[in-house]
Amino acid sequence: MKNERFYWRDWSSWSAKDFIAQVDRRMVEYNESRRKLSLGWRTPMEYQRAALKGAA
């Protein structure tokens, strides 16, 4: 995450509140939309939904 979004960027004009909001948005995006080989190329949310559906 640091290499993709935060290094090489000038954050000097950002308030702490705005910076934290940016980090929070990135964490949600990362956790909900990235696809992983270990999850069968599904997103973590897709994998979790499928696991819960199968457990019911």
Phi, psi and omega in degrees: 000321182296316180292323183287320190239333194248328175286156177067019179236141179273112181259006187297333181269359182269142173280162178300320180298316179293320179297314180297320177298320178296317178297315179300315178299317181294322180295318178296313179302313182296315184285335184258339189238350180283139179261140183233138177301317183295344178255019181071035182060028173259161174283160177303323179293319177297318180296316180296316179299317180295320179294318180292323179294320179289334181278343184282000000 
